[in-house]
Every structure is written in C-alpha cells, then in structure tokens.
Amino acid sequence: MSFIQDLADTLARDVLEAQAELGDDRFYEQVGRVLLAASPTLQEAFMTSIRIRLAEARGRDFLNRALKAGREGAAAPDAPPDVSLGH
C-alpha cells in the first residue's frame, strides 16, 4: 500500500470502531466531508477503505449466518439478488 492508502485505511478502521461507540452508522460520511475539504486524494482513499471494510463485514456476517444455519439444520440465509443481471 502507498502512504496515502495506509493513512486512509488506518483512519477508516478507527472511524468504523468509533461509529459503534457513537451509535452513528453514517459517521464516516462526516469524516469524509472533513477530508474532502482538506485533501480530495485522501478522502477518495478513505472512502474506498470504508466501502471495502463495510462490504467485508457484510460478507462475513452472511458467512456466519449461513454456517450457523447449516450447523443447526435451518434454512440458509438468502443472498441479495444478482444486480449484474440487469433490471
């Protein structure tokens, strides 16, 4: 990773932890606006890290729910529809 990516990812991790403490699941948007005013390059890298970390958390949650359902003999959770198939 580059220096900017490292900074952005560290900040993204810290912001996502703070969101839980603050009870505000959109706090990262405020931080993003602060970054945009100071450095659009850092803001873009930060938002990429946020999106990747949020996507990973959703994927991990789905995996854990599917495993739990399989172990308990329950129906597996449904994945979202494939948006690549068009409208």
Backbone atoms as SQL, in Angstrom:
CREATE TABLE atoms (id INTEGER PRIMARY KEY, chain TEXT, resi INTEGER, resn TEXT, atom TEXT, x REAL, y REAL, z REAL);
INSERT INTO atoms VALUES
  (1, 'A', 1, 'MET', 'N', 0.834, -1.190, 0.000),
  (2, 'A', 1, 'MET', 'CA', 0.000, 0.000, 0.000),
  (3, 'A', 1, 'MET', 'C', 0.878, 1.252, 0.000),
  (4, 'A', 2, 'SER', 'N', 0.327, 2.280, -0.565),
  (5, 'A', 2, 'SER', 'CA', 1.046, 3.549, -0.543),
  (6, 'A', 2, 'SER', 'C', 0.842, 4.236, 0.803),
  (7, 'A', 3, 'PHE', 'N', 1.588, 5.273, 1.011),
  (8, 'A', 3, 'PHE', 'CA', 1.476, 6.052, 2.246),
  (9, 'A', 3, 'PHE', 'C', 0.048, 6.566, 2.429),
  (10, 'A', 4, 'ILE', 'N', -0.546, 7.100, 1.365),
  (11, 'A', 4, 'ILE', 'CA', -1.914, 7.639, 1.458),
  (12, 'A', 4, 'ILE', 'C', -2.903, 6.525, 1.764),
  (13, 'A', 5, 'GLN', 'N', -2.773, 5.393, 1.101),
  (14, 'A', 5, 'GLN', 'CA', -3.666, 4.268, 1.358),
  (15, 'A', 5, 'GLN', 'C', -3.546, 3.767, 2.795),
  (16, 'A', 6, 'ASP', 'N', -2.306, 3.710, 3.292),
  (17, 'A', 6, 'ASP', 'CA', -2.099, 3.292, 4.679),
  (18, 'A', 6, 'ASP', 'C', -2.784, 4.247, 5.656),
  (19, 'A', 7, 'LEU', 'N', -2.594, 5.546, 5.433),
  (20, 'A', 7, 'LEU', 'CA', -3.247, 6.539, 6.293),
  (21, 'A', 7, 'LEU', 'C', -4.770, 6.407, 6.233),
  (22, 'A', 8, 'ALA', 'N', -5.277, 6.319, 5.014),
  (23, 'A', 8, 'ALA', 'CA', -6.722, 6.246, 4.820),
  (24, 'A', 8, 'ALA', 'C', -7.307, 4.987, 5.445),
  (25, 'A', 9, 'ASP', 'N', -6.631, 3.854, 5.293),
  (26, 'A', 9, 'ASP', 'CA', -7.153, 2.609, 5.839),
  (27, 'A', 9, 'ASP', 'C', -7.110, 2.601, 7.359),
  (28, 'A', 10, 'THR', 'N', -6.063, 3.146, 7.929),
  (29, 'A', 10, 'THR', 'CA', -5.983, 3.243, 9.392),
  (30, 'A', 10, 'THR', 'C', -7.106, 4.128, 9.924),
  (31, 'A', 11, 'LEU', 'N', -7.318, 5.253, 9.267),
  (32, 'A', 11, 'LEU', 'CA', -8.402, 6.144, 9.675),
  (33, 'A', 11, 'LEU', 'C', -9.755, 5.464, 9.495),
  (34, 'A', 12, 'ALA', 'N', -9.944, 4.762, 8.395),
  (35, 'A', 12, 'ALA', 'CA', -11.213, 4.067, 8.151),
  (36, 'A', 12, 'ALA', 'C', -11.495, 3.052, 9.257),
  (37, 'A', 13, 'ARG', 'N', -10.498, 2.288, 9.627),
  (38, 'A', 13, 'ARG', 'CA', -10.664, 1.303, 10.707),
  (39, 'A', 13, 'ARG', 'C', -11.056, 2.003, 12.005),
  (40, 'A', 14, 'ASP', 'N', -10.382, 3.086, 12.316),
  (41, 'A', 14, 'ASP', 'CA', -10.675, 3.821, 13.554),
  (42, 'A', 14, 'ASP', 'C', -12.067, 4.454, 13.515),
  (43, 'A', 15, 'VAL', 'N', -12.450, 4.986, 12.367),
  (44, 'A', 15, 'VAL', 'CA', -13.775, 5.607, 12.242),
  (45, 'A', 15, 'VAL', 'C', -14.882, 4.563, 12.389),
  (46, 'A', 16, 'LEU', 'N', -14.700, 3.399, 11.788),
  (47, 'A', 16, 'LEU', 'CA', -15.727, 2.359, 11.918),
  (48, 'A', 16, 'LEU', 'C', -15.855, 1.885, 13.365),
  (49, 'A', 17, 'GLU', 'N', -14.764, 1.830, 14.089),
  (50, 'A', 17, 'GLU', 'CA', -14.832, 1.497, 15.516),
  (51, 'A', 17, 'GLU', 'C', -15.558, 2.601, 16.284),
  (52, 'A', 18, 'ALA', 'N', -15.268, 3.855, 15.944),
  (53, 'A', 18, 'ALA', 'CA', -15.907, 4.989, 16.616),
  (54, 'A', 18, 'ALA', 'C', -17.407, 5.019, 16.335),
  (55, 'A', 19, 'GLN', 'N', -17.798, 4.633, 15.123),
  (56, 'A', 19, 'GLN', 'CA', -19.222, 4.618, 14.785),
  (57, 'A', 19, 'GLN', 'C', -20.013, 3.763, 15.761),
  (58, 'A', 20, 'ALA', 'N', -19.477, 2.604, 16.085),
  (59, 'A', 20, 'ALA', 'CA', -20.159, 1.710, 17.022),
  (60, 'A', 20, 'ALA', 'C', -20.282, 2.376, 18.386),
  (61, 'A', 21, 'GLU', 'N', -19.208, 3.010, 18.822),
  (62, 'A', 21, 'GLU', 'CA', -19.220, 3.688, 20.118),
  (63, 'A', 21, 'GLU', 'C', -20.188, 4.874, 20.118),
  (64, 'A', 22, 'LEU', 'N', -20.228, 5.594, 19.001),
  (65, 'A', 22, 'LEU', 'CA', -21.090, 6.771, 18.901),
  (66, 'A', 22, 'LEU', 'C', -22.540, 6.427, 18.566),
  (67, 'A', 23, 'GLY', 'N', -22.766, 5.210, 18.089),
  (68, 'A', 23, 'GLY', 'CA', -24.115, 4.811, 17.696),
  (69, 'A', 23, 'GLY', 'C', -24.583, 5.517, 16.429),
  (70, 'A', 24, 'ASP', 'N', -23.643, 5.862, 15.557),
  (71, 'A', 24, 'ASP', 'CA', -23.954, 6.597, 14.323),
  (72, 'A', 24, 'ASP', 'C', -23.340, 5.844, 13.148),
  (73, 'A', 25, 'ASP', 'N', -24.164, 5.085, 12.421),
  (74, 'A', 25, 'ASP', 'CA', -23.638, 4.252, 11.347),
  (75, 'A', 25, 'ASP', 'C', -23.293, 5.024, 10.078),
  (76, 'A', 26, 'ARG', 'N', -23.442, 6.326, 10.103),
  (77, 'A', 26, 'ARG', 'CA', -23.063, 7.170, 8.962),
  (78, 'A', 26, 'ARG', 'C', -22.005, 8.213, 9.341),
  (79, 'A', 27, 'PHE', 'N', -21.373, 8.028, 10.479),
  (80, 'A', 27, 'PHE', 'CA', -20.348, 8.970, 10.934),
  (81, 'A', 27, 'PHE', 'C', -19.225, 9.105, 9.904),
  (82, 'A', 28, 'TYR', 'N', -18.939, 8.015, 9.210),
  (83, 'A', 28, 'TYR', 'CA', -17.868, 8.059, 8.214),
  (84, 'A', 28, 'TYR', 'C', -18.130, 9.112, 7.135),
  (85, 'A', 29, 'GLU', 'N', -19.396, 9.416, 6.857),
  (86, 'A', 29, 'GLU', 'CA', -19.707, 10.439, 5.860),
  (87, 'A', 29, 'GLU', 'C', -19.242, 11.818, 6.326),
  (88, 'A', 30, 'GLN', 'N', -19.397, 12.092, 7.620),
  (89, 'A', 30, 'GLN', 'CA', -18.931, 13.370, 8.154),
  (90, 'A', 30, 'GLN', 'C', -17.411, 13.471, 8.059),
  (91, 'A', 31, 'VAL', 'N', -16.741, 12.390, 8.422),
  (92, 'A', 31, 'VAL', 'CA', -15.278, 12.382, 8.337),
  (93, 'A', 31, 'VAL', 'C', -14.856, 12.558, 6.878),
  (94, 'A', 32, 'GLY', 'N', -15.572, 11.923, 5.976),
  (95, 'A', 32, 'GLY', 'CA', -15.277, 12.059, 4.555),
  (96, 'A', 32, 'GLY', 'C', -15.376, 13.499, 4.079),
  (97, 'A', 33, 'ARG', 'N', -16.383, 14.238, 4.573),
  (98, 'A', 33, 'ARG', 'CA', -16.522, 15.646, 4.190),
  (99, 'A', 33, 'ARG', 'C', -15.366, 16.488, 4.735),
  (100, 'A', 34, 'VAL', 'N', -14.930, 16.184, 5.952),
  (101, 'A', 34, 'VAL', 'CA', -13.767, 16.883, 6.518),
  (102, 'A', 34, 'VAL', 'C', -12.542, 16.624, 5.656),
  (103, 'A', 35, 'LEU', 'N', -12.346, 15.373, 5.267),
  (104, 'A', 35, 'LEU', 'CA', -11.192, 15.040, 4.435),
  (105, 'A', 35, 'LEU', 'C', -11.280, 15.696, 3.064),
  (106, 'A', 36, 'LEU', 'N', -12.472, 15.717, 2.483),
  (107, 'A', 36, 'LEU', 'CA', -12.639, 16.311, 1.159),
  (108, 'A', 36, 'LEU', 'C', -12.233, 17.778, 1.154),
  (109, 'A', 37, 'ALA', 'N', -12.560, 18.479, 2.223),
  (110, 'A', 37, 'ALA', 'CA', -12.190, 19.895, 2.315),
  (111, 'A', 37, 'ALA', 'C', -10.685, 20.080, 2.411),
  (112, 'A', 38, 'ALA', 'N', -9.995, 19.088, 2.935),
  (113, 'A', 38, 'ALA', 'CA', -8.548, 19.209, 3.137),
  (114, 'A', 38, 'ALA', 'C', -7.737, 18.526, 2.043),
  (115, 'A', 39, 'SER', 'N', -8.197, 17.341, 1.610),
  (116, 'A', 39, 'SER', 'CA', -7.433, 16.577, 0.625),
  (117, 'A', 39, 'SER', 'C', -8.355, 15.604, -0.109),
  (118, 'A', 40, 'PRO', 'N', -8.790, 15.952, -1.314),
  (119, 'A', 40, 'PRO', 'CA', -9.633, 15.032, -2.089),
  (120, 'A', 40, 'PRO', 'C', -8.965, 13.677, -2.320),
  (121, 'A', 41, 'THR', 'N', -7.662, 13.654, -2.438),
  (122, 'A', 41, 'THR', 'CA', -6.950, 12.387, -2.647),
  (123, 'A', 41, 'THR', 'C', -7.093, 11.480, -1.435),
  (124, 'A', 42, 'LEU', 'N', -6.896, 12.029, -0.243),
  (125, 'A', 42, 'LEU', 'CA', -7.046, 11.231, 0.969),
  (126, 'A', 42, 'LEU', 'C', -8.506, 10.838, 1.173),
  (127, 'A', 43, 'GLN', 'N', -9.433, 11.728, 0.857),
  (128, 'A', 43, 'GLN', 'CA', -10.852, 11.415, 1.012),
  (129, 'A', 43, 'GLN', 'C', -11.246, 10.240, 0.113),
  (130, 'A', 44, 'GLU', 'N', -10.759, 10.221, -1.116),
  (131, 'A', 44, 'GLU', 'CA', -11.080, 9.127, -2.035),
  (132, 'A', 44, 'GLU', 'C', -10.531, 7.799, -1.512),
  (133, 'A', 45, 'ALA', 'N', -9.308, 7.805, -1.033),
  (134, 'A', 45, 'ALA', 'CA', -8.710, 6.582, -0.487),
  (135, 'A', 45, 'ALA', 'C', -9.457, 6.135, 0.772),
  (136, 'A', 46, 'PHE', 'N', -9.851, 7.084, 1.610),
  (137, 'A', 46, 'PHE', 'CA', -10.608, 6.786, 2.828),
  (138, 'A', 46, 'PHE', 'C', -11.951, 6.146, 2.480),
  (139, 'A', 47, 'MET', 'N', -12.673, 6.736, 1.531),
  (140, 'A', 47, 'MET', 'CA', -13.981, 6.194, 1.168),
  (141, 'A', 47, 'MET', 'C', -13.851, 4.793, 0.559),
  (142, 'A', 48, 'THR', 'N', -12.794, 4.567, -0.203),
  (143, 'A', 48, 'THR', 'CA', -12.554, 3.222, -0.740),
  (144, 'A', 48, 'THR', 'C', -12.337, 2.233, 0.396),
  (145, 'A', 49, 'SER', 'N', -11.529, 2.600, 1.371),
  (146, 'A', 49, 'SER', 'CA', -11.294, 1.717, 2.522),
  (147, 'A', 49, 'SER', 'C', -12.581, 1.478, 3.306),
  (148, 'A', 50, 'ILE', 'N', -13.384, 2.517, 3.481),
  (149, 'A', 50, 'ILE', 'CA', -14.656, 2.360, 4.187),
  (150, 'A', 50, 'ILE', 'C', -15.540, 1.364, 3.439),
  (151, 'A', 51, 'ARG', 'N', -15.706, 1.559, 2.119),
  (152, 'A', 51, 'ARG', 'CA', -16.570, 0.660, 1.333),
  (153, 'A', 51, 'ARG', 'C', -16.080, -0.778, 1.405),
  (154, 'A', 52, 'ILE', 'N', -14.773, -0.967, 1.297),
  (155, 'A', 52, 'ILE', 'CA', -14.216, -2.321, 1.340),
  (156, 'A', 52, 'ILE', 'C', -14.448, -2.948, 2.709),
  (157, 'A', 53, 'ARG', 'N', -14.210, -2.205, 3.776),
  (158, 'A', 53, 'ARG', 'CA', -14.390, -2.740, 5.123),
  (159, 'A', 53, 'ARG', 'C', -15.865, -3.024, 5.420),
  (160, 'A', 54, 'LEU', 'N', -16.773, -2.158, 4.968),
  (161, 'A', 54, 'LEU', 'CA', -18.206, -2.413, 5.170),
  (162, 'A', 54, 'LEU', 'C', -18.658, -3.631, 4.371),
  (163, 'A', 55, 'ALA', 'N', -18.176, -3.764, 3.143),
  (164, 'A', 55, 'ALA', 'CA', -18.526, -4.926, 2.324),
  (165, 'A', 55, 'ALA', 'C', -18.001, -6.212, 2.956),
  (166, 'A', 56, 'GLU', 'N', -16.777, -6.169, 3.457),
  (167, 'A', 56, 'GLU', 'CA', -16.213, -7.355, 4.106),
  (168, 'A', 56, 'GLU', 'C', -17.029, -7.746, 5.331),
  (169, 'A', 57, 'ALA', 'N', -17.465, -6.762, 6.104),
  (170, 'A', 57, 'ALA', 'CA', -18.267, -7.045, 7.306),
  (171, 'A', 57, 'ALA', 'C', -19.600, -7.681, 6.912),
  (172, 'A', 58, 'ARG', 'N', -20.222, -7.183, 5.846),
  (173, 'A', 58, 'ARG', 'CA', -21.489, -7.774, 5.385),
  (174, 'A', 58, 'ARG', 'C', -21.278, -9.196, 4.885),
  (175, 'A', 59, 'GLY', 'N', -20.197, -9.400, 4.142),
  (176, 'A', 59, 'GLY', 'CA', -19.889, -10.745, 3.660),
  (177, 'A', 59, 'GLY', 'C', -19.606, -11.704, 4.794),
  (178, 'A', 60, 'ARG', 'N', -18.869, -11.250, 5.773),
  (179, 'A', 60, 'ARG', 'CA', -18.551, -12.096, 6.937),
  (180, 'A', 60, 'ARG', 'C', -19.814, -12.425, 7.726),
  (181, 'A', 61, 'ASP', 'N', -20.709, -11.431, 7.891),
  (182, 'A', 61, 'ASP', 'CA', -21.975, -11.673, 8.579),
  (183, 'A', 61, 'ASP', 'C', -22.798, -12.729, 7.842),
  (184, 'A', 62, 'PHE', 'N', -22.855, -12.627, 6.518),
  (185, 'A', 62, 'PHE', 'CA', -23.585, -13.618, 5.723),
  (186, 'A', 62, 'PHE', 'C', -22.971, -15.005, 5.901),
  (187, 'A', 63, 'LEU', 'N', -21.648, -15.083, 5.832),
  (188, 'A', 63, 'LEU', 'CA', -20.958, -16.360, 6.033),
  (189, 'A', 63, 'LEU', 'C', -21.299, -16.950, 7.388),
  (190, 'A', 64, 'ASN', 'N', -21.213, -16.153, 8.439),
  (191, 'A', 64, 'ASN', 'CA', -21.500, -16.654, 9.787),
  (192, 'A', 64, 'ASN', 'C', -22.946, -17.123, 9.934),
  (193, 'A', 65, 'ARG', 'N', -23.889, -16.371, 9.341),
  (194, 'A', 65, 'ARG', 'CA', -25.296, -16.788, 9.414),
  (195, 'A', 65, 'ARG', 'C', -25.540, -18.072, 8.630),
  (196, 'A', 66, 'ALA', 'N', -24.881, -18.225, 7.478),
  (197, 'A', 66, 'ALA', 'CA', -25.023, -19.439, 6.677),
  (198, 'A', 66, 'ALA', 'C', -24.445, -20.643, 7.420),
  (199, 'A', 67, 'LEU', 'N', -23.280, -20.462, 8.024),
  (200, 'A', 67, 'LEU', 'CA', -22.678, -21.556, 8.789),
  (201, 'A', 67, 'LEU', 'C', -23.548, -21.938, 9.976),
  (202, 'A', 68, 'LYS', 'N', -24.059, -20.954, 10.690),
  (203, 'A', 68, 'LYS', 'CA', -24.921, -21.225, 11.835),
  (204, 'A', 68, 'LYS', 'C', -26.171, -21.977, 11.397),
  (205, 'A', 69, 'ALA', 'N', -26.775, -21.544, 10.308),
  (206, 'A', 69, 'ALA', 'CA', -27.974, -22.218, 9.808),
  (207, 'A', 69, 'ALA', 'C', -27.658, -23.660, 9.426),
  (208, 'A', 70, 'GLY', 'N', -26.539, -23.860, 8.750),
  (209, 'A', 70, 'GLY', 'CA', -26.156, -25.212, 8.352),
  (210, 'A', 70, 'GLY', 'C', -25.897, -26.112, 9.545),
  (211, 'A', 71, 'ARG', 'N', -25.286, -25.597, 10.557),
  (212, 'A', 71, 'ARG', 'CA', -24.984, -26.394, 11.757),
  (213, 'A', 71, 'ARG', 'C', -26.233, -26.718, 12.558),
  (214, 'A', 72, 'GLU', 'N', -27.220, -25.830, 12.468),
  (215, 'A', 72, 'GLU', 'CA', -28.466, -26.025, 13.219),
  (216, 'A', 72, 'GLU', 'C', -29.554, -26.681, 12.381),
  (217, 'A', 73, 'GLY', 'N', -29.249, -26.990, 11.126),
  (218, 'A', 73, 'GLY', 'CA', -30.231, -27.616, 10.253),
  (219, 'A', 73, 'GLY', 'C', -31.325, -26.664, 9.789),
  (220, 'A', 74, 'ALA', 'N', -31.066, -25.388, 9.857),
  (221, 'A', 74, 'ALA', 'CA', -32.047, -24.388, 9.439),
  (222, 'A', 74, 'ALA', 'C', -31.784, -23.983, 7.991),
  (223, 'A', 75, 'ALA', 'N', -32.718, -23.248, 7.444),
  (224, 'A', 75, 'ALA', 'CA', -32.556, -22.749, 6.078),
  (225, 'A', 75, 'ALA', 'C', -31.456, -21.685, 6.040),
  (226, 'A', 76, 'ALA', 'N', -30.645, -21.761, 5.018),
  (227, 'A', 76, 'ALA', 'CA', -29.573, -20.781, 4.845),
  (228, 'A', 76, 'ALA', 'C', -30.166, -19.421, 4.494),
  (229, 'A', 77, 'PRO', 'N', -29.489, -18.348, 4.874),
  (230, 'A', 77, 'PRO', 'CA', -29.988, -17.020, 4.509),
  (231, 'A', 77, 'PRO', 'C', -29.912, -16.821, 2.996),
  (232, 'A', 78, 'ASP', 'N', -30.790, -15.993, 2.486),
  (233, 'A', 78, 'ASP', 'CA', -30.771, -15.667, 1.067),
  (234, 'A', 78, 'ASP', 'C', -29.756, -14.571, 0.800),
  (235, 'A', 79, 'ALA', 'N', -28.999, -14.762, -0.258),
  (236, 'A', 79, 'ALA', 'CA', -28.085, -13.712, -0.706),
  (237, 'A', 79, 'ALA', 'C', -28.888, -12.670, -1.472),
  (238, 'A', 80, 'PRO', 'N', -28.403, -11.454, -1.537),
  (239, 'A', 80, 'PRO', 'CA', -29.096, -10.433, -2.341),
  (240, 'A', 80, 'PRO', 'C', -29.176, -10.879, -3.797),
  (241, 'A', 81, 'PRO', 'N', -30.134, -10.361, -4.529),
  (242, 'A', 81, 'PRO', 'CA', -30.217, -10.731, -5.963),
  (243, 'A', 81, 'PRO', 'C', -28.970, -10.259, -6.710),
  (244, 'A', 82, 'ASP', 'N', -28.674, -10.942, -7.790),
  (245, 'A', 82, 'ASP', 'CA', -27.504, -10.606, -8.611),
  (246, 'A', 82, 'ASP', 'C', -27.821, -9.360, -9.425),
  (247, 'A', 83, 'VAL', 'N', -27.245, -8.244, -9.036),
  (248, 'A', 83, 'VAL', 'CA', -27.532, -6.980, -9.709),
  (249, 'A', 83, 'VAL', 'C', -26.861, -6.894, -11.079),
  (250, 'A', 84, 'SER', 'N', -25.939, -7.789, -11.373),
  (251, 'A', 84, 'SER', 'CA', -25.260, -7.761, -12.666),
  (252, 'A', 84, 'SER', 'C', -26.145, -8.298, -13.777),
  (253, 'A', 85, 'LEU', 'N', -27.302, -8.867, -13.424),
  (254, 'A', 85, 'LEU', 'CA', -28.197, -9.441, -14.433),
  (255, 'A', 85, 'LEU', 'C', -29.076, -8.391, -15.100),
  (256, 'A', 86, 'GLY', 'N', -28.973, -7.167, -14.687),
  (257, 'A', 86, 'GLY', 'CA', -29.776, -6.104, -15.288),
  (258, 'A', 86, 'GLY', 'C', -31.000, -5.812, -14.479),
  (259, 'A', 87, 'HIS', 'N', -31.901, -5.052, -15.066),
  (260, 'A', 87, 'HIS', 'CA', -33.100, -4.573, -14.356),
  (261, 'A', 87, 'HIS', 'C', -34.200, -5.577, -14.373);
